[in-house]
Amino acid sequence: MVCNVSPRQIQILELLLKHRSGLTIDTIADNLKISRTATLRHFSGLQQQGCIKEGSLDKTAGRPVRYYVITEKGINHFPKQYSWFSEIILDQLKQQMGSQAFKEFMSTLGKKVAQGLQQRVADKPKIERLEELVNIMQELGYDAEILTGAGDGRLHLQARNCVYHDLAQKHIEVCAFDLALMSTLLDDEVEQLECLAKGDNICGFCCRK
């Protein structure tokens, strides 16, 4: 989760990003040409969110002076090009492996991720596994839910969004990751009925009860 910050607090984070060893409140107040009291208020908000933290304490000159540093969460506030970088990697993998091998690779990756989550579904009946799968998908950023009343004797799940929609549009093999993840966690084969990357309104999945 990124920091929820004001324009002035963004300026503070930018200064701390440029000075990773830390800055004092007075130094930041001078840089931004605002009062020390106003700077303290901004610092309080940033600390509560975990975007900055106390650094070293300088006791060498007069009264002790505290330095403040930006945290990993504060750094993560700034934009990153994950999607662009991921696309480059997937392009190269697909070119070197071919479409089918690339799809199998994504499936293997999905199974490996699911294995690390197995303790969350172990010894649970199918419907409880499905409920936990929805929780996991929501944690990953999906707007997912279980559908009822389909009338075909199967369990249905839908996601209204895709967390890697742009990548899936260019590399449909990426969807094999989701299918393998779901199938492994549910201990049953999952079928994909609809796909946002193919122009459908949702990503829809089903499996046996």
Secondary structure by P-SEA (a helix, b strand, c coil): ccccccaaaaaaaaaaaaccccccaaaaaaaacccaaaaaaaaaaaaaaccccccccccccccbbbbbbbccccccccccaaaaaaaaaaaaaaaaccaaaaaaaaaaaaaaaaaaaccccccccaaaaaaaaaaaaaaaccbbbbbccccccbbbbbbccccaaaaaaaccccaaaaaaaaaaaacbbbbbccccccccccbbbbbcc
